[in-house]
Amino acid sequence: MRRPKIKLTLIERKGDHGCHRGHKAGDSFDFDTERGQLCPMAMHVAFPYVDILRYGGNIPGQPEGTAVFCCPDADTINVFKAEIISEE
């Protein structure tokens, strides 16, 4: 069985400062091929959510196949969505 593809998208910024990596709302990354472009702090938080989604789990209170999480930088709180991308 092949692992599903995961897309990470920056959906909102809540801090007073811009992202130190230059990420902006709407930026998307393929987890398998583009994760090196994503801020390491955000990627550190993303890993457990990606594993949960890839291996059949769900995040309580969130739509199936998605997980919303925040970057840990208190100056610029970037909100990301991880989602399973169906291969058709």
Phi, psi and omega in degrees: 000131182273140177291141179290153175286146179235133175248135175252127181231132174281116187255342182195150173240132185243356183270174180277344184244160175286161180293133181291343175265356178084009178293146179227156178306134181102342177296134179233151182221133171284123185302321185280327187249344185233010185296338176293345179273345183273144178310133180300326179294317179293320180297323179301320179285327184293325187311309182296324179293319178299316178298317179301312182294317184295330185253025169093002180275170177227154177264123181306134177082001179241151180302147179305136178083009179226157174212129177253133182212165182244148169293146183276006180283110184294337180284329179218096184275097177274131180257125182246154171239128171260136180214146175286132178253120180285138178265113182246000000 
